[in-house]
Amino acid sequence: MAATSAPLDAAMTLGPATTAPHVGATHAPTLTPAEIVRRFATTAPRYTSYPTAPHFRADFDADAVRQAYATARGPLGLYIHVPFCERRCLYCGCHVEVARDRSLGGAYVDTLLRELDVQTTLTPISADRPLSVVALGGGTPTWLAPADLARLCAGIRARLPDHAGCEWSIEVDPRSLDDAGAEALCELGFTRFSLGVQDLDPGVQRAIGRPQPAARVERIARQLAASAPRDGLNFDLMYGLPQQTVGTMRATVRAAVAMGPTRFAVFGYAHVPWLRPHQRGMERTPLPDDAARLDLMWAAREELIAHGYLPLGLDHYALPSDPLAVAARQGRLGRNFMGYTDRGQAQDSDGKALDVDLLAIGASAIAQVGDAYAANTTDRALWAARVDSGTPAWARAYLRSDDDKRRGAVITALLCDLRVDKAAWTARFADHGQGDFDEAFADELQALAPYFEAGLLRQDASTLAIQGDGWLVARNVAAAFDRFLDGGQARYSRTV
């Protein structure tokens, strides 16, 4: 197994960029990647929020959530969840609804727009707070008929001001899109397309219930790339699937690179059949064990780095010109319910970090507005009924405390930048009466002793940094700062 290239160094979003973030090593790295996995691989959250969604509460204070919306002043984003899929892929862990009758889409779009009306009465909307990002996810957003999708986009633009730099992104299933549909997406103003590729090997595709000829993926990808702005195409790949080998993984990555994406997300498959019973359908073929998963992930990593892609955070790769790579170099890489994003944070006139206020509409959509997380019900009928009554469709919510925010800042920095600027953290949270970083997290740093001893972490007075191949267990390190973990980690995916 070859040694990894060093992750792209980027300054933590809490502080200014530095050119030497990894300083003051406690021990030099000595473990091979395989040894790191054997010693430290476990399960942990992916931390697209902190606290994570399982800790949101059904007995939340709705008035307090409304107040968080009313006082929010951050940059504005919008997420739209479309739950429909024509068929369910066996690996899927998302909230989806299998439906072949696309006439359902018209009523769903009607309700989405009514919900947007409800949402925009809760939070200030003005010309000086324009949309910075609109993202359609699912499910399969391209399941919607072109006319319904066009009506949805027009309705959003009529209700929310955007600007020339607003990113309009959509998740695309190449199987549900023909040439006319691809052309329509570009005409609607989408500027980023995320294609769910997963794997291009026919044997793997059969094992996961997702037949998808490479020629079809290539045709759609090239059509979208030709019409989209530069750096507007990204692919999702997955490792840890049945029938995958190092050879098939390398072949998939090489074929995918040739199709022209500037960004890749390479996710580890999370096998949780006790939560997603349909995943048992993949157990007809043995799943790769931890060692095999590492080999698969490493093969993809080596291929992408060899083709000029820079590793970012846990599982993303981007060409140097891609906005995600630019954000990482500038210390602006963010993480939220959309995953890694260059639109996750901004700064006010005083240079203070501001999280994007992410409105969210659709069944199961999760919003992050001010200090509130608010998750819609997953029941589509109940969601529609609540929206039609003029009320938010929230089923669970959470209001972040000061302690949540200070811990969340550490977790985000570790997963985005692989380092924490202690002085910047202390300056940001000094008025919370928590003392400096080392004092506030003395117990957590002590719990991380095995990672220091293994040379995977280093620190000095100014920096806590993951070093060498410690990025493999960055989620483990982040989890040390999570006060909610109580041993009930079966709901989470493997850290490698």
Residue pairs with C-beta under 8 A, 6 or more apart in sequence:
1 32
1 33
1 34
1 294
1 295
1 298
2 298
2 302
3 469
4 33
4 298
4 301
4 305
4 311
4 469
5 305
5 311
6 468
7 311
7 312
7 313
7 418
7 471
8 310
8 311
8 312
8 325
8 328
8 329
9 21
9 22
9 417
9 418
10 17
10 327
10 328
10 329
10 330
10 331
10 333
10 416
10 417
11 17
11 18
11 21
11 330
11 331
11 417
11 421
12 331
12 413
12 416
12 417
12 419
12 420
12 421
12 424
13 331
13 332
13 333
13 334
13 345
13 353
13 412
13 413
13 416
13 417
14 353
14 409
14 413
14 420
14 421
14 424
14 425
14 428
15 331
15 421
15 423
15 424
15 425
15 427
16 331
16 424
17 329
17 330
17 331
18 421
21 417
21 418
21 419
21 463
21 465
22 419
22 458
22 463
22 465
22 467
23 458
23 460
23 462
23 463
23 465
24 458
24 459
24 460
24 461
24 463
25 455
25 458
25 467
26 452
26 453
26 455
26 457
26 458
26 459
27 452
27 453
27 454
27 455
27 458
28 455
29 454
29 455
29 456
29 467
29 468
29 469
29 470
30 454
30 455
31 39
31 454
31 455
31 456
31 469
32 469
33 294
33 298
33 469
33 472
34 291
34 294
36 454
36 456
36 469
36 470
36 472
36 473
37 290
37 291
37 294
37 472
37 496
38 290
38 291
39 450
39 454
40 450
40 451
40 454
40 456
40 472
40 473
40 476
40 495
41 290
41 473
41 494
41 495
41 496
42 476
42 489
42 494
42 495
43 489
43 490
43 492
43 493
43 494
43 495
44 475
44 476
44 478
44 479
44 485
44 489
44 492
44 495
45 52
45 475
45 479
45 482
45 485
45 492
46 314
46 475
46 492
46 493
47 335
47 411
47 412
47 415
47 475
47 478
47 482
48 335
48 336
48 337
48 338
48 339
49 336
49 337
49 366
49 368
49 373
49 408
50 404
50 407
50 408
50 411
50 412
50 482
51 373
51 398
51 400
51 404
51 482
51 484
52 482
52 484
53 366
53 373
53 375
53 396
54 491
55 398
55 484
56 373
56 375
56 396
56 397
56 398
57 396
57 397
57 398
58 395
58 396
60 394
60 396
60 397
60 398
60 399
61 399
62 392
62 394
62 397
64 372
64 399
65 372
65 374
65 392
65 394
65 397
65 399
66 122
68 369
68 370
68 371
68 372
68 399
69 119
69 122
69 123
69 369
69 370
69 372
70 122
70 123
70 124
71 370
72 123
72 124
72 357
72 369
72 370
73 124
73 129
73 354
73 357
74 346
74 354
74 355
74 356
74 357
74 370
75 129
75 132
75 343
75 346
75 354
75 356
75 357
76 125
76 129
76 130
76 131
76 132
76 160
76 356
76 357
76 359
77 131
77 132
77 133
77 134
77 135
77 343
77 356
77 357
77 358
77 359
78 116
78 131
78 133
78 134
78 135
78 156
78 160
78 358
78 359
78 360
78 361
79 135
79 136
79 137
79 337
79 338
79 358
79 359
79 360
79 361
79 362
79 365
79 366
79 367
80 112
80 134
80 135
80 136
80 137
80 141
80 152
80 156
80 360
80 361
80 362
80 365
81 95
81 137
81 138
81 139
81 360
81 361
81 362
81 363
81 364
81 365
81 376
82 108
82 136
82 137
82 138
82 139
82 140
82 141
82 143
82 144
82 362
83 95
83 96
83 97
83 138
83 139
83 362
83 363
83 364
83 380
84 96
84 97
84 98
84 99
84 104
84 105
84 108
84 138
84 139
84 140
84 143
84 144
85 92
85 96
85 97
85 98
85 99
85 138
85 139
85 140
85 143
85 173
86 98
86 99
86 100
86 140
86 143
86 175
86 176
87 98
87 209
88 96
88 98
88 209
88 278
89 198
89 208
89 209
89 210
90 207
90 208
90 209
90 210
90 278
90 279
90 281
90 282
91 198
91 208
91 209
91 210
91 238
91 241
91 269
91 279
91 282
92 276
92 278
92 279
93 270
93 272
93 275
93 276
93 279
94 138
94 139
95 139
95 363
95 364
95 378
96 138
96 139
96 140
97 139
97 380
99 143
102 143
102 144
102 145
105 143
105 144
105 145
105 148
106 145
106 148
107 384
108 144
108 148
108 380
109 144
109 148
109 149
109 151
109 152
109 155
111 383
111 384
111 387
111 388
112 152
112 155
112 361
112 362
113 152
113 155
113 156
113 159
114 387
114 388
115 361
115 362
115 387
115 393
116 155
116 156
116 159
116 160
116 359
116 361
117 159
118 387
118 390
118 391
118 392
119 359
119 361
119 367
119 392
120 159
120 160
120 359
122 392
123 357
123 359
123 369
125 160
125 161
126 161
127 161
130 160
130 161
130 162
130 163
130 166
131 160
131 161
131 162
131 163
131 166
132 163
132 165
132 166
132 167
132 343
132 346
132 356
133 166
133 167
133 168
133 169
133 338
133 341
133 343
133 356
134 156
134 162
134 166
134 167
134 168
134 169
135 167
135 169
135 170
135 338
136 169
136 170
136 171
137 171
137 338
138 171
140 171
140 173
140 176
141 149
141 170
141 171
141 172
142 149
142 170
142 171
142 172
142 173
142 176
142 177
142 181
142 185
143 173
143 176
144 152
146 180
146 181
146 184
149 184
149 185
149 188
150 184
150 188
153 168
153 188
153 189
167 191
167 192
167 343
168 188
168 189
168 190
168 191
168 192
169 190
169 191
169 192
169 193
169 194
170 185
170 190
170 192
170 193
170 194
171 194
171 196
172 185
172 193
172 194
172 195
172 196
172 220
172 224
173 195
173 196
174 195
174 196
174 197
174 212
174 216
174 217
174 220
174 221
175 210
175 211
175 212
175 216
177 185
177 220
179 219
179 220
179 223
182 220
182 223
182 224
182 227
183 223
183 227
185 193
185 224
186 224
186 227
186 228
190 228
191 228
191 229
191 232
192 228
192 232
192 233
192 234
193 224
193 228
193 232
193 233
193 234
194 234
194 235
194 236
194 265
195 217
195 220
195 221
195 224
195 233
195 234
195 235
195 236
195 261
196 236
197 212
197 217
197 235
197 236
197 237
197 252
197 256
198 205
198 208
198 210
198 212
198 236
198 237
198 238
198 241
199 205
199 208
199 237
199 238
199 241
199 244
199 248
199 249
199 252
200 212
200 214
200 217
200 251
200 252
200 255
200 256
201 243
201 244
201 248
201 251
201 252
202 211
203 243
203 248
204 241
204 242
204 243
204 244
204 248
205 211
205 212
206 243
207 241
207 242
207 243
207 282
207 284
207 285
208 241
208 242
208 282
209 281
209 282
214 255
217 259
218 258
218 259
221 233
221 235
221 259
221 260
221 261
222 259
222 260
224 232
224 233
225 232
225 233
225 259
225 260
225 261
230 262
230 321
231 262
231 263
231 319
231 321
231 322
231 323
232 262
233 260
233 261
233 262
233 263
234 261
234 262
234 263
234 264
234 265
235 256
235 259
235 261
235 263
235 264
235 265
236 264
236 265
236 267
237 252
237 253
237 256
237 264
237 265
237 266
237 267
237 300
238 266
238 267
238 268
238 269
239 249
239 266
239 267
239 268
239 269
239 288
239 293
239 296
239 297
239 300
240 268
240 269
240 271
240 287
240 288
240 293
240 296
240 297
240 494
241 269
241 282
241 287
241 288
242 282
242 284
242 285
242 286
242 287
242 288
243 285
244 288
244 296
245 296
246 295
246 296
246 299
249 296
249 299
249 300
249 303
250 299
250 300
250 303
252 300
253 299
253 300
253 303
253 304
253 307
254 303
254 307
256 264
257 303
257 304
257 307
257 309
262 318
262 319
262 321
262 322
263 316
263 317
263 318
263 319
263 322
263 324
264 304
264 309
264 316
264 317
264 318
265 315
265 316
265 339
265 340
266 297
266 300
266 301
266 304
266 315
266 316
266 317
267 315
268 293
268 297
268 315
268 493
268 494
268 496
269 287
270 492
270 493
270 494
271 279
271 282
271 287
272 279
272 490
272 491
272 493
273 279
273 280
273 283
274 490
275 491
288 296
290 494
290 496
293 494
293 496
294 496
297 496
301 311
301 317
304 311
304 317
305 311
305 317
308 319
308 320
309 317
309 318
309 319
310 317
310 318
310 319
310 320
310 325
310 328
311 317
311 471
312 318
312 324
312 325
312 328
312 333
312 340
313 328
313 333
313 335
313 340
313 415
313 416
313 418
313 474
314 415
314 471
314 474
314 475
316 324
316 339
316 340
318 324
318 325
318 328
319 325
320 326
323 342
324 333
324 340
324 341
324 342
326 342
327 333
327 334
327 342
328 416
328 417
331 417
332 342
332 344
332 345
333 340
333 341
333 342
333 344
333 416
333 417
334 340
334 341
334 342
334 343
334 344
334 345
334 355
334 356
334 412
334 416
335 341
335 344
335 412
335 415
335 416
336 344
336 355
336 356
336 358
336 368
337 358
337 360
337 366
337 368
338 358
340 416
343 356
344 355
344 356
345 353
345 354
345 355
345 356
346 353
346 354
346 356
347 353
347 354
348 354
353 428
355 368
356 368
357 368
357 369
357 370
358 367
358 368
358 369
359 367
359 369
360 366
360 367
360 368
360 374
360 376
361 376
362 376
362 383
363 376
363 377
363 378
363 379
363 380
363 383
363 393
364 375
364 376
364 377
364 378
365 375
365 376
366 373
366 374
366 375
366 376
367 373
367 374
367 375
371 399
371 400
371 405
372 397
372 398
372 399
372 400
373 397
373 398
373 400
374 392
374 394
374 396
374 397
375 394
375 395
375 396
375 397
376 383
376 392
376 393
376 394
376 395
377 383
377 386
377 393
377 394
377 395
378 395
382 393
383 393
386 392
386 393
387 393
400 408
402 429
402 432
403 483
405 429
406 425
406 429
406 432
406 434
406 440
407 481
407 482
407 483
409 425
409 428
409 429
410 420
410 425
410 441
410 478
410 481
411 478
411 481
411 482
413 419
413 420
413 421
413 425
414 420
414 466
414 474
414 477
414 478
414 481
415 474
415 475
415 478
418 465
418 466
418 470
418 471
418 474
419 463
419 464
419 465
419 466
420 437
420 463
420 464
420 465
421 462
421 463
422 436
422 437
422 438
422 461
422 462
422 463
422 464
423 437
423 462
425 437
426 435
426 436
426 437
429 440
434 440
437 464
438 445
441 481
444 480
444 481
445 459
445 464
447 480
448 457
448 477
448 480
451 457
451 470
451 473
451 476
451 477
452 458
452 459
455 467
455 468
455 470
456 466
456 467
456 468
456 469
456 470
456 473
456 477
457 464
457 465
457 466
457 467
457 470
457 477
458 464
458 465
458 467
459 465
466 474
466 477
470 477
472 495
472 496
473 495
473 496
475 495
476 495
479 485
